[in-house]
Amino acid sequence: MRPDCTDFRPLFLNDVPMMDMRAPIEFAKGAFPGVVNLPLMNDQERQKVGTCYKQQGQAAAITLGHQLVSGATKRERLHAWASFAKAHPEGYLYCFRGGLRSLIVQQWLRDEAGIDYPRVKGGYKAMRTFLLDTTEQAVAQCDFVLIGGLTGTGKTEVLHQLSNGLDLEGHANHRGSSFGKRATAQPAQIGFENKLAIDVLKKRARGIEQFVLEDEGRIVGSCTVPLALYQGMQQYPLVWLEDSFEQRVERILRDYVVNLSAEFVDVHGNEEGRRLFAERMLSSMANIHKRLGGERCQRLSAILQQALDEQQRSGAVELHRGWIEGLLKEYYDPMYAYQRDAKAERIEFAGDAVEVREYLKARAQRQQH
């Protein structure tokens, strides 16, 4: 039999299959990418056992747990665990602290399905601590540089062309701006932090010690950038990405209108997808009405509504350029120009996408040597 796991590094480096014994409510608060939730107890059962534990102690709680998970319920869950174990002979199981729940499942698998399946010692809590430490160590030990630039210059595109890019927006499933929500939900905060840490871990295992990040605010949609990293981002050197106004309008039109509406249709079907996309765009505009001011918000919302009506009727997206141009000229560009002035002394290079990409690649090579 393979021994229980005490070294978490290879688990995340190799995307080792794992089944999580925690209740769905615990799993929803935060999990590791690719892990399957096959709980020993559902939320109601866990609550009952927890109450029993507080009132009558551990022995009574264990007895109640065995009563709740018995008969057909137990057979069904045992079948799911055994199926996972057979499909992933190299995997592991774990619970919150690597304690009672994972021990019970391990024992049942051995005694009733004839399967010896190892667990992760310390469980979810120990692995989560390991990942938090991974990010903090990187912030303390590695070199970081930020890509800044006006809205629509394609910062994320450049980031994706670099082997040492860390895509905070990708991990948060959000484009970072007021219009940045995707058609699918964002991960829980803990899930976001876990994904980021695993990305860092894998890159450092390949020898990368310098990372490139987009210059973000503290919050990406509903996900908060880890504090140590965000504090570092207030001092890291900046590379400023430049592009023409026309190119930026086209990029925003492609990303936030053409691609996003396609994403909504893909997730929700044609009619519902188009309706939800239009709703999302109008609510995104409404969300910044205070910062835009009443008159400006009404004017740009009217142009957006017209564009959405035309898109709905004929599929044409040209009218969207109207509100995009207005929003850039009157809102985003003045705000970013102000930010650029505030960060001017940290800017070590400025150029277009090709120049910035080559500069950052050369910078990373210099650091390696």
Sequence and secondary structure as in RCSB ss.txt:
>XXXX:A:sequence
MRPDCTDFRPLFLNDVPMMDMRAPIEFAKGAFPGVVNLPLMNDQERQKVGTCYKQQGQAAAITLGHQLVSGATKR
ERLHAWASFAKAHPEGYLYCFRGGLRSLIVQQWLRDEAGIDYPRVKGGYKAMRTFLLDTTEQAVAQCDFVLIGGL
TGTGKTEVLHQLSNGLDLEGHANHRGSSFGKRATAQPAQIGFENKLAIDVLKKRARGIEQFVLEDEGRIVGSCTV
PLALYQGMQQYPLVWLEDSFEQRVERILRDYVVNLSAEFVDVHGNEEGRRLFAERMLSSMANIHKRLGGERCQRL
SAILQQALDEQQRSGAVELHRGWIEGLLKEYYDPMYAYQRDAKAERIEFAGDAVEVREYLKARAQRQQH
>XXXX:A:secstr
    B   HHHHHTT  EEE S HHHHHH   TT EE  SS HHHHHHHHHHHHHH HHHHHHHHHHHS HHHHH
HHHHHHHHHHHH TT EEE SSSSHHHHHHHHHHHHHH     BBTTHHHHHHHHHHHHHHHHHHHSEEEEEEES
TTS HHHHHHT TTEE HHHHHTB SSTT B SS    HHHHHHHHHHHHHHHHHTT  EEEEE   SEETTEE 
 HHHHHHHTTS EEEE   HHHHHHHHIIIIIIIHHHHHHHHH HHHHHHHHHHHHHHHHHHTHHHH HHHHHHH
HHHHHHHHHHHHHH   TTHHHHHHHHIIIIIHHHHHHHHHHTGGGEEEEE HHHHHHHHHHHHHHHH 
